[in-house]
């Protein structure tokens, strides 16, 4: 499919037909890369995608406890010297 590069403010862009977006699975955020003089458009990485559901599932299964119960984050100095 041929298309034209259009001016968008101080930048330039292309219009991508809805059908191509649906077929490609692209969302609102994409990553652009240049490989061998070609512009590659791919879905943006979402490194934390699915974490919320995973944590919810862990809590429901009571699998969200600390692995090291002795780990309190306090040193001896915190216990003996710190005054509130």
Steps between C-alpha positions, in 0.01 A plus 500: 500500500635842412435806711637851529707666768303796639599802705387490865610820675880515480517124440385266229293187518291246317138398535458131566164358389285349774502160330880484514501602866249228584692236304833598658373518857658842554356712781540866585867467600759367257877477476679624190833358389712530188640175357677482165361838388145392592277641771358221714188564708421252776282496813657677797643271766297490819740346751253500791202375304313236700665582834177625659317176429800293613520685833124470550521125439792469743304684771193281448716188538681653801824469307602862565690452826862601550739217425733611781291569809808635682534776243356804676708771335634611839860480610618468860569873491138564402375289790740626769586858408205649314253698708152594385 
